[in-house]
Amino acid sequence: MNSEKNYKSLLLLIGWLNASFALVFFQLFFGIMTICMGIVLRSDYYEKKHGIILIIVGIIAGIAGWILNYLYL
């Protein structure tokens, strides 16, 4: 049970890092990775709240990253 909690924390950390990278770097890749982390948290670890938040943030960060990339290039 303790290792499952560590994996949840690791997935949350990787998900939020991917969301922040989606604003600056490869928007499509990191946005999709954030959405995937949210889906895994929601379905496998039964963290519905965190999963939904990561899915929504992944979509918003990917779109916002594309817009920022378009404005600065």
PyMOL commands that set and color helices and strands:
alter all, ss='L'
color gray80, all
select helices_A, chain A and resi 2-24+27-43+48-72
alter helices_A, ss='H'
color red, helices_A
deselect
rebuild
show_as cartoon
